Amino acid sequence: MTKVDTARNRIYLATEVKACNLPIRVRAVRTTATITVTVIGSPRPKNKMCPDYVRPKKGYVQLRRPIGNRKIVHAPTHESPGPVTR
């Protein structure tokens, strides 16, 4: 996550993705205290070589209800997320 826009109810995301593992879905689980964001990638093709490069991807999660003072949480991954700014 890179930025939270409380006026537009958006959480902006940025990452680098590997050639064969593209983000295909974003899930936001909301509670009264938190919003947990999960990016789900495509499965790596079986028996197929993947190019060895990464490329930047940007996007956002549009929420229906106001973010308010809820804490934005990145779903657990094997990598640490970057800083979030409001």
VOBA-1610 file (N, C-alpha, C; in pm, whole numbers, padded with zeros to 5 digits, always signed):
BEGIN
Met+00084-00117+00000Met+00000+00000+00000Met+00089+00123+00000Thr+00048+00221-00074Thr+00131+00340-00080Thr+00062+00464-00027Lys-00073+00468-00036Lys-00143+00588+00005Lys-00288+00553+00038Val-00345+00626+00134Val-00485+00612+00169Val-00551+00746+00145Asp-00656+00748+00063Asp-00729+00870+00031Asp-00865+00861+00100Thr-00878+00926+00216Thr-01003+00917+00291Thr-01116+00997+00226Ala-01085+01097+00146Ala-01189+01174+00077Ala-01257+01091-00031Arg-01182+01005-00099Arg-01237+00922-00208Arg-01262+00777-00164Asn-01228+00744-00039Asn-01241+00608+00012Asn-01162+00508-00072Arg-01037+00543-00099Arg-00950+00458-00181Arg-00822+00425-00107Ile-00775+00303-00130Ile-00644+00260-00081Ile-00561+00231-00205Tyr-00456+00310-00225Tyr-00370+00293-00342Tyr-00262+00189-00315Leu-00237+00106-00415Leu-00141-00003-00404Leu-00034+00010-00511Ala+00087-00033-00480Ala+00195-00038-00578Ala+00287-00153-00541Thr+00332-00225-00642Thr+00420-00339-00618Thr+00495-00372-00746Glu+00587-00464-00736Glu+00652-00521-00854Glu+00608-00666-00862Val+00568-00709-00981Val+00520-00846-00998Val+00608-00922-01095Lys+00619-01051-01072Lys+00695-01137-01162Lys+00612-01165-01286Ala+00678-01196-01395Ala+00613-01210-01526Ala+00497-01310-01525Cys+00508-01419-01453Cys+00405-01523-01456Cys+00310-01518-01336Asn+00321-01420-01252Asn+00237-01414-01134Asn+00174-01276-01124Leu+00072-01253-01203Leu+00007-01123-01208Leu-00104-01112-01104Pro-00124-00992-01047Pro-00236-00976-00955Pro-00367-00988-01032Ile-00459-01068-00981Ile-00586-01086-01051Ile-00705-01043-00968Arg-00685-01029-00837Arg-00797-00990-00752Arg-00744-00925-00626Val-00819-00829-00575Val-00786-00764-00449Val-00906-00780-00356Arg-00877-00818-00234Arg-00984-00837-00136Arg-00959-00743-00019Ala-01064-00676+00027Ala-01056-00590+00145Ala-01157-00642+00247Val-01105-00689+00360Val-01190-00737+00469Val-01201-00624+00570Arg-01324-00581+00595Arg-01347-00465+00680Arg-01409-00505+00814Thr-01356-00445+00920Thr-01417-00455+01052Thr-01436-00312+01101Thr-01485-00297+01222Thr-01502-00162+01275Thr-01369-00096+01307Ala-01262-00177+01326Ala-01132-00123+01364Ala-01028-00127+01253Thr-01041-00220+01156Thr-00937-00238+01054Thr-00996-00263+00915Ile-00909-00244+00816Ile-00936-00287+00678Ile-00811-00365+00637Thr-00828-00495+00613Thr-00715-00580+00573Thr-00720-00602+00423Val-00613-00564+00354Val-00606-00573+00209Val-00521-00694+00169Thr-00576-00777+00080Thr-00506-00893+00028Thr-00504-00885-00124Val-00387-00899-00185Val-00375-00906-00330Val-00351-01052-00366Ile-00436-01105-00453Ile-00428-01245-00492Ile-00372-01252-00633Gly-00265-01328-00650Gly-00199-01340-00779Gly-00242-01463-00855Ser-00216-01463-00984Ser-00246-01578-01068Ser-00149-01691-01035Pro-00193-01815-01048Pro-00101-01926-01022Pro+00006-01934-01131Arg+00123-01978-01093Arg+00231-01996-01190Arg+00195-02114-01279Pro+00206-02097-01411Pro+00171-02207-01503Pro+00260-02329-01481Lys+00198-02447-01485Lys+00273-02571-01469Lys+00344-02605-01599Asn+00464-02660-01585Asn+00543-02705-01700Asn+00568-02594-01802Lys+00583-02471-01756Lys+00608-02359-01846Lys+00716-02270-01785Met+00808-02227-01867Met+00912-02136-01822Met+00855-01995-01809Cys+00896-01925-01707Cys+00853-01787-01688Cys+00972-01695-01710Pro+00950-01586-01783Pro+01060-01490-01799Pro+01104-01439-01662Asp+01232-01412-01649Asp+01288-01370-01522Asp+01296-01217-01516Tyr+01182-01153-01507Tyr+01179-01008-01491Tyr+01058-00969-01407Val+01064-00851-01352Val+00951-00796-01276Val+00911-00665-01340Arg+00787-00628-01316Arg+00741-00499-01367Arg+00652-00433-01262Pro+00653-00302-01260Pro+00572-00232-01160Pro+00423-00240-01196Lys+00341-00250-01094Lys+00196-00247-01110Lys+00140-00153-01005Lys+00042-00074-01046Lys-00025+00019-00955Lys-00175+00004-00971Gly-00247+00032-00867Gly-00392+00027-00870Gly-00447+00077-00738Tyr-00577+00060-00720Tyr-00637+00101-00594Tyr-00758+00014-00563Val-00793+00014-00435Val-00914-00052-00387Val-01014+00057-00358Gln-01130+00050-00422Gln-01236+00147-00398Gln-01332+00089-00294Leu-01345+00158-00181Leu-01433+00113-00074Leu-01568+00183-00083Arg-01674+00113-00048Arg-01809+00169-00055Arg-01839+00264+00061Arg-01779+00233+00177Arg-01805+00312+00297Arg-01680+00389+00338Pro-01697+00496+00414Pro-01581+00575+00458Pro-01478+00494+00535Ile-01351+00527+00513Ile-01241+00461+00583Ile-01238+00504+00729Gly-01263+00632+00752Gly-01263+00683+00889Gly-01129+00666+00956Asn-01129+00625+01080Asn-01006+00608+01158Asn-00959+00464+01163Arg-01015+00378+01077Arg-00975+00237+01079Arg-00830+00222+01034Lys-00763+00127+01094Lys-00623+00098+01060Lys-00621+00014+00932Ile-00533+00049+00838Ile-00516-00025+00714Ile-00408-00131+00738Val-00441-00257+00712Val-00350-00368+00739Val-00323-00444+00610His-00197-00473+00585His-00158-00554+00470His-00166-00699+00512Ala-00231-00783+00434Ala-00241-00924+00467Ala-00101-00984+00478Pro-00082-01083+00563Pro+00051-01143+00580Pro+00107-01198+00448Thr+00233-01169+00423Thr+00304-01221+00306Thr+00444-01260+00350His+00522-01309+00255His+00662-01339+00286His+00751-01217+00275Glu+00695-01105+00229Glu+00771-00981+00217Glu+00706-00874+00301Ser+00783-00778+00349Ser+00724-00670+00427Ser+00671-00562+00333Pro+00553-00506+00363Pro+00497-00403+00278Pro+00571-00270+00294Gly+00554-00183+00198Gly+00615-00051+00204Gly+00535+00042+00294Pro+00578+00166+00310Pro+00509+00260+00399Pro+00374+00302+00342Val+00282+00333+00433Val+00149+00381+00396Val+00139+00526+00440Thr+00093+00613+00351Thr+00075+00753+00386Thr-00072+00788+00371Arg-00118+00879+00451Arg-00258+00925+00443Arg-00262+01061+00380
//
